[in-house]
C-alpha cells in the first residue's frame, strides 16, 4: 500500500503575500502548490502554500526579508 506524501503549509496574513511568495518560489525553482487553507487551520487569508517539509528551510531563506510569513504547520490529511 502506498502512503500519502506528507506536506507542510505556510500561512500568510493576506492573499497578496501568498502571491508574492509564489512568484519568488517559482523564480527560485522550489516546488510548491497554492491550496485553500484547510478548515482545521485558522487564518485571515484563504490561500496557503503547500510544500514538502524537507524544503522548508530553503523556502524560508528564499522568502526572508521579502514576504512576511505568519505560520508554518504540518498538514494532516
mmCIF file of the N, C-alpha and C atoms, coordinates in Angstrom:
data_MODEL
# 
_entry.id   MODEL 
# 
loop_
_atom_site.group_PDB 
_atom_site.id 
_atom_site.type_symbol 
_atom_site.label_atom_id 
_atom_site.label_alt_id 
_atom_site.label_comp_id 
_atom_site.label_asym_id 
_atom_site.label_entity_id 
_atom_site.label_seq_id 
_atom_site.pdbx_PDB_ins_code 
_atom_site.Cartn_x 
_atom_site.Cartn_y 
_atom_site.Cartn_z 
_atom_site.occupancy 
_atom_site.B_iso_or_equiv 
_atom_site.pdbx_formal_charge 
_atom_site.auth_seq_id 
_atom_site.auth_comp_id 
_atom_site.auth_asym_id 
_atom_site.auth_atom_id 
_atom_site.pdbx_PDB_model_num 
ATOM 1   N N  . UNK A 1 1  ? 0.828   -1.177 0.000  1.00 0.00 ? 1  UNK A N  1 
ATOM 2   C CA . UNK A 1 1  ? 0.000   0.000  0.000  1.00 0.00 ? 1  UNK A CA 1 
ATOM 3   C C  . UNK A 1 1  ? 0.883   1.255  0.000  1.00 0.00 ? 1  UNK A C  1 
ATOM 4   N N  . UNK A 1 2  ? 0.546   2.210  -0.866 1.00 0.00 ? 2  UNK A N  1 
ATOM 5   C CA . UNK A 1 2  ? 1.310   3.451  -0.924 1.00 0.00 ? 2  UNK A CA 1 
ATOM 6   C C  . UNK A 1 2  ? 0.814   4.438  0.125  1.00 0.00 ? 2  UNK A C  1 
ATOM 7   N N  . UNK A 1 3  ? 1.771   5.083  0.819  1.00 0.00 ? 3  UNK A N  1 
ATOM 8   C CA . UNK A 1 3  ? 1.414   6.098  1.803  1.00 0.00 ? 3  UNK A CA 1 
ATOM 9   C C  . UNK A 1 3  ? 1.300   7.445  1.101  1.00 0.00 ? 3  UNK A C  1 
ATOM 10  N N  . UNK A 1 4  ? 0.396   8.279  1.603  1.00 0.00 ? 4  UNK A N  1 
ATOM 11  C CA . UNK A 1 4  ? 0.274   9.629  1.068  1.00 0.00 ? 4  UNK A CA 1 
ATOM 12  C C  . UNK A 1 4  ? 1.513   10.426 1.456  1.00 0.00 ? 4  UNK A C  1 
ATOM 13  N N  . UNK A 1 5  ? 1.986   11.279 0.549  1.00 0.00 ? 5  UNK A N  1 
ATOM 14  C CA . UNK A 1 5  ? 3.116   12.122 0.933  1.00 0.00 ? 5  UNK A CA 1 
ATOM 15  C C  . UNK A 1 5  ? 2.704   13.104 2.021  1.00 0.00 ? 5  UNK A C  1 
ATOM 16  N N  . UNK A 1 6  ? 3.627   13.412 2.900  1.00 0.00 ? 6  UNK A N  1 
ATOM 17  C CA . UNK A 1 6  ? 3.368   14.367 3.975  1.00 0.00 ? 6  UNK A CA 1 
ATOM 18  C C  . UNK A 1 6  ? 3.743   15.767 3.487  1.00 0.00 ? 6  UNK A C  1 
ATOM 19  N N  . UNK A 1 7  ? 2.970   16.756 3.889  1.00 0.00 ? 7  UNK A N  1 
ATOM 20  C CA . UNK A 1 7  ? 3.221   18.130 3.483  1.00 0.00 ? 7  UNK A CA 1 
ATOM 21  C C  . UNK A 1 7  ? 3.147   19.073 4.672  1.00 0.00 ? 7  UNK A C  1 
ATOM 22  N N  . UNK A 1 8  ? 3.669   20.265 4.453  1.00 0.00 ? 8  UNK A N  1 
ATOM 23  C CA . UNK A 1 8  ? 3.512   21.371 5.385  1.00 0.00 ? 8  UNK A CA 1 
ATOM 24  C C  . UNK A 1 8  ? 2.815   22.492 4.638  1.00 0.00 ? 8  UNK A C  1 
ATOM 25  N N  . UNK A 1 9  ? 2.209   23.406 5.407  1.00 0.00 ? 9  UNK A N  1 
ATOM 26  C CA . UNK A 1 9  ? 1.597   24.576 4.795  1.00 0.00 ? 9  UNK A CA 1 
ATOM 27  C C  . UNK A 1 9  ? 2.181   25.831 5.427  1.00 0.00 ? 9  UNK A C  1 
ATOM 28  N N  . UNK A 1 10 ? 2.301   26.864 4.605  1.00 0.00 ? 10 UNK A N  1 
ATOM 29  C CA . UNK A 1 10 ? 2.799   28.148 5.050  1.00 0.00 ? 10 UNK A CA 1 
ATOM 30  C C  . UNK A 1 10 ? 1.645   29.135 4.928  1.00 0.00 ? 10 UNK A C  1 
ATOM 31  N N  . UNK A 1 11 ? 1.337   29.780 6.052  1.00 0.00 ? 11 UNK A N  1 
ATOM 32  C CA . UNK A 1 11 ? 0.217   30.710 6.104  1.00 0.00 ? 11 UNK A CA 1 
ATOM 33  C C  . UNK A 1 11 ? 0.715   32.150 6.074  1.00 0.00 ? 11 UNK A C  1 
ATOM 34  N N  . UNK A 1 12 ? -0.094  33.005 5.468  1.00 0.00 ? 12 UNK A N  1 
ATOM 35  C CA . UNK A 1 12 ? 0.227   34.422 5.332  1.00 0.00 ? 12 UNK A CA 1 
ATOM 36  C C  . UNK A 1 12 ? -0.970  35.254 5.777  1.00 0.00 ? 12 UNK A C  1 
ATOM 37  N N  . UNK A 1 13 ? -0.741  36.531 6.079  1.00 0.00 ? 13 UNK A N  1 
ATOM 38  C CA . UNK A 1 13 ? -1.814  37.404 6.551  1.00 0.00 ? 13 UNK A CA 1 
ATOM 39  C C  . UNK A 1 13 ? -2.716  37.895 5.431  1.00 0.00 ? 13 UNK A C  1 
ATOM 40  N N  . UNK A 1 14 ? -2.234  37.869 4.190  1.00 0.00 ? 14 UNK A N  1 
ATOM 41  C CA . UNK A 1 14 ? -3.023  38.386 3.072  1.00 0.00 ? 14 UNK A CA 1 
ATOM 42  C C  . UNK A 1 14 ? -2.735  37.601 1.797  1.00 0.00 ? 14 UNK A C  1 
ATOM 43  N N  . UNK A 1 15 ? -3.708  37.582 0.918  1.00 0.00 ? 15 UNK A N  1 
ATOM 44  C CA . UNK A 1 15 ? -3.556  36.883 -0.365 1.00 0.00 ? 15 UNK A CA 1 
ATOM 45  C C  . UNK A 1 15 ? -2.382  37.476 -1.149 1.00 0.00 ? 15 UNK A C  1 
ATOM 46  N N  . UNK A 1 16 ? -2.188  38.782 -1.063 1.00 0.00 ? 16 UNK A N  1 
ATOM 47  C CA . UNK A 1 16 ? -1.088  39.415 -1.801 1.00 0.00 ? 16 UNK A CA 1 
ATOM 48  C C  . UNK A 1 16 ? 0.266   38.858 -1.366 1.00 0.00 ? 16 UNK A C  1 
ATOM 49  N N  . UNK A 1 17 ? 0.407   38.514 -0.075 1.00 0.00 ? 17 UNK A N  1 
ATOM 50  C CA . UNK A 1 17 ? 1.655   37.920 0.412  1.00 0.00 ? 17 UNK A CA 1 
ATOM 51  C C  . UNK A 1 17 ? 1.865   36.528 -0.196 1.00 0.00 ? 17 UNK A C  1 
ATOM 52  N N  . UNK A 1 18 ? 0.793   35.758 -0.276 1.00 0.00 ? 18 UNK A N  1 
ATOM 53  C CA . UNK A 1 18 ? 0.876   34.409 -0.852 1.00 0.00 ? 18 UNK A CA 1 
ATOM 54  C C  . UNK A 1 18 ? 1.309   34.495 -2.318 1.00 0.00 ? 18 UNK A C  1 
ATOM 55  N N  . UNK A 1 19 ? 0.702   35.407 -3.049 1.00 0.00 ? 19 UNK A N  1 
ATOM 56  C CA . UNK A 1 19 ? 1.012   35.547 -4.469 1.00 0.00 ? 19 UNK A CA 1 
ATOM 57  C C  . UNK A 1 19 ? 2.448   36.023 -4.687 1.00 0.00 ? 19 UNK A C  1 
ATOM 58  N N  . UNK A 1 20 ? 2.917   36.909 -3.830 1.00 0.00 ? 20 UNK A N  1 
ATOM 59  C CA . UNK A 1 20 ? 4.315   37.360 -3.918 1.00 0.00 ? 20 UNK A CA 1 
ATOM 60  C C  . UNK A 1 20 ? 5.261   36.201 -3.610 1.00 0.00 ? 20 UNK A C  1 
ATOM 61  N N  . UNK A 1 21 ? 4.935   35.423 -2.572 1.00 0.00 ? 21 UNK A N  1 
ATOM 62  C CA . UNK A 1 21 ? 5.759   34.262 -2.216 1.00 0.00 ? 21 UNK A CA 1 
ATOM 63  C C  . UNK A 1 21 ? 5.791   33.255 -3.363 1.00 0.00 ? 21 UNK A C  1 
ATOM 64  N N  . UNK A 1 22 ? 4.639   33.023 -3.988 1.00 0.00 ? 22 UNK A N  1 
ATOM 65  C CA . UNK A 1 22 ? 4.584   32.082 -5.102 1.00 0.00 ? 22 UNK A CA 1 
ATOM 66  C C  . UNK A 1 22 ? 5.493   32.530 -6.242 1.00 0.00 ? 22 UNK A C  1 
ATOM 67  N N  . UNK A 1 23 ? 5.460   33.800 -6.551 1.00 0.00 ? 23 UNK A N  1 
ATOM 68  C CA . UNK A 1 23 ? 6.302   34.345 -7.624 1.00 0.00 ? 23 UNK A CA 1 
ATOM 69  C C  . UNK A 1 23 ? 7.784   34.127 -7.312 1.00 0.00 ? 23 UNK A C  1 
ATOM 70  N N  . UNK A 1 24 ? 8.172   34.388 -6.085 1.00 0.00 ? 24 UNK A N  1 
ATOM 71  C CA . UNK A 1 24 ? 9.566   34.208 -5.662 1.00 0.00 ? 24 UNK A CA 1 
ATOM 72  C C  . UNK A 1 24 ? 9.977   32.735 -5.743 1.00 0.00 ? 24 UNK A C  1 
ATOM 73  N N  . UNK A 1 25 ? 9.109   31.831 -5.252 1.00 0.00 ? 25 UNK A N  1 
ATOM 74  C CA . UNK A 1 25 ? 9.438   30.404 -5.247 1.00 0.00 ? 25 UNK A CA 1 
ATOM 75  C C  . UNK A 1 25 ? 9.510   29.836 -6.653 1.00 0.00 ? 25 UNK A C  1 
ATOM 76  N N  . UNK A 1 26 ? 8.651   30.311 -7.554 1.00 0.00 ? 26 UNK A N  1 
ATOM 77  C CA . UNK A 1 26 ? 8.725   29.874 -8.959 1.00 0.00 ? 26 UNK A CA 1 
ATOM 78  C C  . UNK A 1 26 ? 10.061  30.277 -9.562 1.00 0.00 ? 26 UNK A C  1 
ATOM 79  N N  . UNK A 1 27 ? 10.470  31.528 -9.298 1.00 0.00 ? 27 UNK A N  1 
ATOM 80  C CA . UNK A 1 27 ? 11.740  32.035 -9.822 1.00 0.00 ? 27 UNK A CA 1 
ATOM 81  C C  . UNK A 1 27 ? 12.914  31.222 -9.290 1.00 0.00 ? 27 UNK A C  1 
ATOM 82  N N  . UNK A 1 28 ? 12.828  30.797 -8.028 1.00 0.00 ? 28 UNK A N  1 
ATOM 83  C CA . UNK A 1 28 ? 13.892  30.006 -7.393 1.00 0.00 ? 28 UNK A CA 1 
ATOM 84  C C  . UNK A 1 28 ? 13.815  28.516 -7.771 1.00 0.00 ? 28 UNK A C  1 
ATOM 85  N N  . UNK A 1 29 ? 12.730  28.094 -8.418 1.00 0.00 ? 29 UNK A N  1 
ATOM 86  C CA . UNK A 1 29 ? 12.579  26.692 -8.809 1.00 0.00 ? 29 UNK A CA 1 
ATOM 87  C C  . UNK A 1 29 ? 12.251  25.769 -7.647 1.00 0.00 ? 29 UNK A C  1 
ATOM 88  N N  . UNK A 1 30 ? 11.632  26.305 -6.603 1.00 0.00 ? 30 UNK A N  1 
ATOM 89  C CA . UNK A 1 30 ? 11.276  25.485 -5.443 1.00 0.00 ? 30 UNK A CA 1 
ATOM 90  C C  . UNK A 1 30 ? 9.841   24.976 -5.587 1.00 0.00 ? 30 UNK A C  1 
ATOM 91  N N  . UNK A 1 31 ? 9.646   23.664 -5.576 1.00 0.00 ? 31 UNK A N  1 
ATOM 92  C CA . UNK A 1 31 ? 8.310   23.094 -5.776 1.00 0.00 ? 31 UNK A CA 1 
ATOM 93  C C  . UNK A 1 31 ? 7.352   23.429 -4.633 1.00 0.00 ? 31 UNK A C  1 
ATOM 94  N N  . UNK A 1 32 ? 6.148   23.808 -4.998 1.00 0.00 ? 32 UNK A N  1 
ATOM 95  C CA . UNK A 1 32 ? 5.105   24.173 -4.044 1.00 0.00 ? 32 UNK A CA 1 
ATOM 96  C C  . UNK A 1 32 ? 3.766   24.166 -4.775 1.00 0.00 ? 32 UNK A C  1 
ATOM 97  N N  . UNK A 1 33 ? 2.700   24.366 -4.030 1.00 0.00 ? 33 UNK A N  1 
ATOM 98  C CA . UNK A 1 33 ? 1.370   24.441 -4.631 1.00 0.00 ? 33 UNK A CA 1 
ATOM 99  C C  . UNK A 1 33 ? 0.512   25.372 -3.788 1.00 0.00 ? 33 UNK A C  1 
ATOM 100 N N  . UNK A 1 34 ? -0.267  26.210 -4.444 1.00 0.00 ? 34 UNK A N  1 
ATOM 101 C CA . UNK A 1 34 ? -1.235  27.037 -3.731 1.00 0.00 ? 34 UNK A CA 1 
ATOM 102 C C  . UNK A 1 34 ? -2.483  26.206 -3.482 1.00 0.00 ? 34 UNK A C  1 
ATOM 103 N N  . UNK A 1 35 ? -2.961  26.209 -2.246 1.00 0.00 ? 35 UNK A N  1 
ATOM 104 C CA . UNK A 1 35 ? -4.177  25.468 -1.902 1.00 0.00 ? 35 UNK A CA 1 
ATOM 105 C C  . UNK A 1 35 ? -5.037  26.322 -0.969 1.00 0.00 ? 35 UNK A C  1 
ATOM 106 N N  . UNK A 1 36 ? -6.329  26.034 -0.899 1.00 0.00 ? 36 UNK A N  1 
ATOM 107 C CA . UNK A 1 36 ? -7.147  26.714 0.117  1.00 0.00 ? 36 UNK A CA 1 
ATOM 108 C C  . UNK A 1 36 ? -6.665  26.322 1.510  1.00 0.00 ? 36 UNK A C  1 
ATOM 109 N N  . UNK A 1 37 ? -6.744  27.261 2.448  1.00 0.00 ? 37 UNK A N  1 
ATOM 110 C CA . UNK A 1 37 ? -6.350  26.940 3.819  1.00 0.00 ? 37 UNK A CA 1 
ATOM 111 C C  . UNK A 1 37 ? -7.298  25.860 4.340  1.00 0.00 ? 37 UNK A C  1 
ATOM 112 N N  . UNK A 1 38 ? -6.758  24.742 4.838  1.00 0.00 ? 38 UNK A N  1 
ATOM 113 C CA . UNK A 1 38 ? -7.623  23.682 5.372  1.00 0.00 ? 38 UNK A CA 1 
ATOM 114 C C  . UNK A 1 38 ? -8.536  24.211 6.478  1.00 0.00 ? 38 UNK A C  1 
ATOM 115 N N  . UNK A 1 39 ? -9.734  23.673 6.542  1.00 0.00 ? 39 UNK A N  1 
ATOM 116 C CA . UNK A 1 39 ? -10.738 24.145 7.502  1.00 0.00 ? 39 UNK A CA 1 
ATOM 117 C C  . UNK A 1 39 ? -10.288 24.007 8.955  1.00 0.00 ? 39 UNK A C  1 
ATOM 118 N N  . UNK A 1 40 ? -9.427  23.039 9.224  1.00 0.00 ? 40 UNK A N  1 
ATOM 119 C CA . UNK A 1 40 ? -8.975  22.833 10.605 1.00 0.00 ? 40 UNK A CA 1 
ATOM 120 C C  . UNK A 1 40 ? -7.871  23.819 11.024 1.00 0.00 ? 40 UNK A C  1 
ATOM 121 N N  . UNK A 1 41 ? -7.462  24.685 10.094 1.00 0.00 ? 41 UNK A N  1 
ATOM 122 C CA . UNK A 1 41 ? -6.432  25.682 10.383 1.00 0.00 ? 41 UNK A CA 1 
ATOM 123 C C  . UNK A 1 41 ? -7.056  27.070 10.265 1.00 0.00 ? 41 UNK A C  1 
ATOM 124 N N  . UNK A 1 42 ? -6.854  27.888 11.252 1.00 0.00 ? 42 UNK A N  1 
ATOM 125 C CA . UNK A 1 42 ? -7.401  29.243 11.237 1.00 0.00 ? 42 UNK A CA 1 
ATOM 126 C C  . UNK A 1 42 ? -6.402  30.195 10.605 1.00 0.00 ? 42 UNK A C  1 
ATOM 127 N N  . UNK A 1 43 ? -6.887  31.061 9.718  1.00 0.00 ? 43 UNK A N  1 
ATOM 128 C CA . UNK A 1 43 ? -6.041  32.058 9.084  1.00 0.00 ? 43 UNK A CA 1 
ATOM 129 C C  . UNK A 1 43 ? -6.902  33.187 8.547  1.00 0.00 ? 43 UNK A C  1 
ATOM 130 N N  . UNK A 1 44 ? -6.320  34.390 8.489  1.00 0.00 ? 44 UNK A N  1 
ATOM 131 C CA . UNK A 1 44 ? -7.027  35.524 7.916  1.00 0.00 ? 44 UNK A CA 1 
ATOM 132 C C  . UNK A 1 44 ? -7.090  35.418 6.391  1.00 0.00 ? 44 UNK A C  1 
ATOM 133 N N  . UNK A 1 45 ? -6.206  34.665 5.824  1.00 0.00 ? 45 UNK A N  1 
ATOM 134 C CA . UNK A 1 45 ? -6.102  34.531 4.375  1.00 0.00 ? 45 UNK A CA 1 
ATOM 135 C C  . UNK A 1 45 ? -6.659  33.177 3.956  1.00 0.00 ? 45 UNK A C  1 
ATOM 136 N N  . UNK A 1 46 ? -7.339  33.094 2.826  1.00 0.00 ? 46 UNK A N  1 
ATOM 137 C CA . UNK A 1 46 ? -7.962  31.855 2.397  1.00 0.00 ? 46 UNK A CA 1 
ATOM 138 C C  . UNK A 1 46 ? -7.091  30.944 1.562  1.00 0.00 ? 46 UNK A C  1 
ATOM 139 N N  . UNK A 1 47 ? -5.861  31.364 1.263  1.00 0.00 ? 47 UNK A N  1 
ATOM 140 C CA . UNK A 1 47 ? -4.950  30.576 0.426  1.00 0.00 ? 47 UNK A CA 1 
ATOM 141 C C  . UNK A 1 47 ? -3.635  30.405 1.174  1.00 0.00 ? 47 UNK A C  1 
ATOM 142 N N  . UNK A 1 48 ? -3.009  29.233 0.996  1.00 0.00 ? 48 UNK A N  1 
ATOM 143 C CA . UNK A 1 48 ? -1.709  28.997 1.615  1.00 0.00 ? 48 UNK A CA 1 
ATOM 144 C C  . UNK A 1 48 ? -0.815  28.249 0.636  1.00 0.00 ? 48 UNK A C  1 
ATOM 145 N N  . UNK A 1 49 ? 0.454   28.131 0.981  1.00 0.00 ? 49 UNK A N  1 
ATOM 146 C CA . UNK A 1 49 ? 1.412   27.366 0.183  1.00 0.00 ? 49 UNK A CA 1 
ATOM 147 C C  . UNK A 1 49 ? 1.596   25.991 0.800  1.00 0.00 ? 49 UNK A C  1 
ATOM 148 N N  . UNK A 1 50 ? 1.510   24.954 -0.027 1.00 0.00 ? 50 UNK A N  1 
ATOM 149 C CA . UNK A 1 50 ? 1.776   23.595 0.435  1.00 0.00 ? 50 UNK A CA 1 
ATOM 150 C C  . UNK A 1 50 ? 3.118   23.174 -0.149 1.00 0.00 ? 50 UNK A C  1 
ATOM 151 N N  . UNK A 1 51 ? 3.918   22.497 0.671  1.00 0.00 ? 51 UNK A N  1 
ATOM 152 C CA . UNK A 1 51 ? 5.239   22.058 0.222  1.00 0.00 ? 51 UNK A CA 1 
ATOM 153 C C  . UNK A 1 51 ? 5.701   20.870 1.042  1.00 0.00 ? 51 UNK A C  1 
ATOM 154 N N  . UNK A 1 52 ? 6.742   20.202 0.565  1.00 0.00 ? 52 UNK A N  1 
ATOM 155 C CA . UNK A 1 52 ? 7.316   19.079 1.307  1.00 0.00 ? 52 UNK A CA 1 
ATOM 156 C C  . UNK A 1 52 ? 8.158   19.636 2.455  1.00 0.00 ? 52 UNK A C  1 
ATOM 157 N N  . UNK A 1 53 ? 8.027   19.059 3.656  1.00 0.00 ? 53 UNK A N  1 
ATOM 158 C CA . UNK A 1 53 ? 8.760   19.569 4.826  1.00 0.00 ? 53 UNK A CA 1 
ATOM 159 C C  . UNK A 1 53 ? 10.268  19.690 4.624  1.00 0.00 ? 53 UNK A C  1 
ATOM 160 N N  . UNK A 1 54 ? 10.850  18.833 3.810  1.00 0.00 ? 54 UNK A N  1 
ATOM 161 C CA . UNK A 1 54 ? 12.302  18.886 3.574  1.00 0.00 ? 54 UNK A CA 1 
ATOM 162 C C  . UNK A 1 54 ? 12.728  20.197 2.908  1.00 0.00 ? 54 UNK A C  1 
ATOM 163 N N  . UNK A 1 55 ? 11.782  20.889 2.267  1.00 0.00 ? 55 UNK A N  1 
ATOM 164 C CA . UNK A 1 55 ? 12.090  22.140 1.574  1.00 0.00 ? 55 UNK A CA 1 
ATOM 165 C C  . UNK A 1 55 ? 11.874  23.383 2.446  1.00 0.00 ? 55 UNK A C  1 
ATOM 166 N N  . UNK A 1 56 ? 11.408  23.196 3.668  1.00 0.00 ? 56 UNK A N  1 
ATOM 167 C CA . UNK A 1 56 ? 11.035  24.342 4.492  1.00 0.00 ? 56 UNK A CA 1 
ATOM 168 C C  . UNK A 1 56 ? 12.165  25.360 4.661  1.00 0.00 ? 56 UNK A C  1 
ATOM 169 N N  . UNK A 1 57 ? 13.358  24.917 4.996  1.00 0.00 ? 57 UNK A N  1 
ATOM 170 C CA . UNK A 1 57 ? 14.444  25.875 5.226  1.00 0.00 ? 57 UNK A CA 1 
ATOM 171 C C  . UNK A 1 57 ? 14.803  26.622 3.942  1.00 0.00 ? 57 UNK A C  1 
ATOM 172 N N  . UNK A 1 58 ? 14.811  25.941 2.804  1.00 0.00 ? 58 UNK A N  1 
ATOM 173 C CA . UNK A 1 58 ? 15.116  26.608 1.531  1.00 0.00 ? 58 UNK A CA 1 
ATOM 174 C C  . UNK A 1 58 ? 14.039  27.642 1.187  1.00 0.00 ? 58 UNK A C  1 
ATOM 175 N N  . UNK A 1 59 ? 12.782  27.301 1.436  1.00 0.00 ? 59 UNK A N  1 
ATOM 176 C CA . UNK A 1 59 ? 11.681  28.227 1.165  1.00 0.00 ? 59 UNK A CA 1 
ATOM 177 C C  . UNK A 1 59 ? 11.772  29.438 2.088  1.00 0.00 ? 59 UNK A C  1 
ATOM 178 N N  . UNK A 1 60 ? 12.035  29.201 3.362  1.00 0.00 ? 60 UNK A N  1 
ATOM 179 C CA . UNK A 1 60 ? 12.149  30.310 4.310  1.00 0.00 ? 60 UNK A CA 1 
ATOM 180 C C  . UNK A 1 60 ? 13.293  31.250 3.935  1.00 0.00 ? 60 UNK A C  1 
ATOM 181 N N  . UNK A 1 61 ? 14.418  30.698 3.509  1.00 0.00 ? 61 UNK A N  1 
ATOM 182 C CA . UNK A 1 61 ? 15.554  31.527 3.091  1.00 0.00 ? 61 UNK A CA 1 
ATOM 183 C C  . UNK A 1 61 ? 15.179  32.340 1.849  1.00 0.00 ? 61 UNK A C  1 
ATOM 184 N N  . UNK A 1 62 ? 14.501  31.721 0.891  1.00 0.00 ? 62 UNK A N  1 
ATOM 185 C CA . UNK A 1 62 ? 14.100  32.421 -0.338 1.00 0.00 ? 62 UNK A CA 1 
ATOM 186 C C  . UNK A 1 62 ? 13.157  33.584 -0.040 1.00 0.00 ? 62 UNK A C  1 
ATOM 187 N N  . UNK A 1 63 ? 12.321  33.444 0.990  1.00 0.00 ? 63 UNK A N  1 
ATOM 188 C CA . UNK A 1 63 ? 11.336  34.477 1.307  1.00 0.00 ? 63 UNK A CA 1 
ATOM 189 C C  . UNK A 1 63 ? 11.813  35.474 2.363  1.00 0.00 ? 63 UNK A C  1 
ATOM 190 N N  . UNK A 1 64 ? 12.947  35.212 2.976  1.00 0.00 ? 64 UNK A N  1 
ATOM 191 C CA . UNK A 1 64 ? 13.470  36.050 4.057  1.00 0.00 ? 64 UNK A CA 1 
ATOM 192 C C  . UNK A 1 64 ? 13.586  37.507 3.618  1.00 0.00 ? 64 UNK A C  1 
ATOM 193 N N  . UNK A 1 65 ? 13.030  38.402 4.416  1.00 0.00 ? 65 UNK A N  1 
ATOM 194 C CA . UNK A 1 65 ? 13.039  39.848 4.169  1.00 0.00 ? 65 UNK A CA 1 
ATOM 195 C C  . UNK A 1 65 ? 12.312  40.264 2.887  1.00 0.00 ? 65 UNK A C  1 
ATOM 196 N N  . UNK A 1 66 ? 11.516  39.356 2.314  1.00 0.00 ? 66 UNK A N  1 
ATOM 197 C CA . UNK A 1 66 ? 10.749  39.667 1.108  1.00 0.00 ? 66 UNK A CA 1 
ATOM 198 C C  . UNK A 1 66 ? 9.245   39.544 1.345  1.00 0.00 ? 66 UNK A C  1 
ATOM 199 N N  . UNK A 1 67 ? 8.868   38.530 2.122  1.00 0.00 ? 67 UNK A N  1 
ATOM 200 C CA . UNK A 1 67 ? 7.457   38.286 2.417  1.00 0.00 ? 67 UNK A CA 1 
ATOM 201 C C  . UNK A 1 67 ? 7.334   37.884 3.887  1.00 0.00 ? 67 UNK A C  1 
ATOM 202 N N  . UNK A 1 68 ? 6.360   38.459 4.571  1.00 0.00 ? 68 UNK A N  1 
ATOM 203 C CA . UNK A 1 68 ? 6.136   38.122 5.978  1.00 0.00 ? 68 UNK A CA 1 
ATOM 204 C C  . UNK A 1 68 ? 5.326   36.836 6.081  1.00 0.00 ? 68 UNK A C  1 
ATOM 205 N N  . UNK A 1 69 ? 5.898   35.827 6.732  1.00 0.00 ? 69 UNK A N  1 
ATOM 206 C CA . UNK A 1 69 ? 5.251   34.535 6.928  1.00 0.00 ? 69 UNK A CA 1 
ATOM 207 C C  . UNK A 1 69 ? 4.536   34.571 8.269  1.00 0.00 ? 69 UNK A C  1 
ATOM 208 N N  . UNK A 1 70 ? 3.279   34.176 8.287  1.00 0.00 ? 70 UNK A N  1 
ATOM 209 C CA . UNK A 1 70 ? 2.532   34.158 9.543  1.00 0.00 ? 70 UNK A CA 1 
ATOM 210 C C  . UNK A 1 70 ? 2.841   32.902 10.352 1.00 0.00 ? 70 UNK A C  1 
ATOM 211 N N  . UNK A 1 71 ? 2.819   31.738 9.684  1.00 0.00 ? 71 UNK A N  1 
ATOM 212 C CA . UNK A 1 71 ? 2.974   30.471 10.413 1.00 0.00 ? 71 UNK A CA 1 
ATOM 213 C C  . UNK A 1 71 ? 3.257   29.340 9.426  1.00 0.00 ? 71 UNK A C  1 
ATOM 214 N N  . UNK A 1 72 ? 3.980   28.315 9.902  1.00 0.00 ? 72 UNK A N  1 
ATOM 215 C CA . UNK A 1 72 ? 4.172   27.081 9.139  1.00 0.00 ? 72 UNK A CA 1 
ATOM 216 C C  . UNK A 1 72 ? 3.651   25.950 9.996  1.00 0.00 ? 72 UNK A C  1 
ATOM 217 N N  . UNK A 1 73 ? 2.814   25.100 9.394  1.00 0.00 ? 73 UNK A N  1 
ATOM 218 C CA . UNK A 1 73 ? 2.216   23.975 10.145 1.00 0.00 ? 73 UNK A CA 1 
ATOM 219 C C  . UNK A 1 73 ? 2.260   22.714 9.310  1.00 0.00 ? 73 UNK A C  1 
ATOM 220 N N  . UNK A 1 74 ? 2.282   21.581 10.013 1.00 0.00 ? 74 UNK A N  1 
ATOM 221 C CA . UNK A 1 74 ? 2.198   20.281 9.339  1.00 0.00 ? 74 UNK A CA 1 
ATOM 222 C C  . UNK A 1 74 ? 0.778   20.116 8.835  1.00 0.00 ? 74 UNK A C  1 
ATOM 223 N N  . UNK A 1 75 ? 0.633   19.571 7.638  1.00 0.00 ? 75 UNK A N  1 
ATOM 224 C CA . UNK A 1 75 ? -0.668  19.335 7.045  1.00 0.00 ? 75 UNK A CA 1 
ATOM 225 C C  . UNK A 1 75 ? -1.074  17.902 7.351  1.00 0.00 ? 75 UNK A C  1 
ATOM 226 N N  . UNK A 1 76 ? -2.151  17.739 8.098  1.00 0.00 ? 76 UNK A N  1 
ATOM 227 C CA . UNK A 1 76 ? -2.635  16.415 8.468  1.00 0.00 ? 76 UNK A CA 1 
ATOM 228 C C  . UNK A 1 76 ? -3.805  16.061 7.580  1.00 0.00 ? 76 UNK A C  1 
ATOM 229 N N  . UNK A 1 77 ? -3.653  14.985 6.832  1.00 0.00 ? 77 UNK A N  1 
ATOM 230 C CA . UNK A 1 77 ? -4.731  14.551 5.922  1.00 0.00 ? 77 UNK A CA 1 
ATOM 231 C C  . UNK A 1 77 ? -5.261  13.216 6.308  1.00 0.00 ? 77 UNK A C  1 
# 
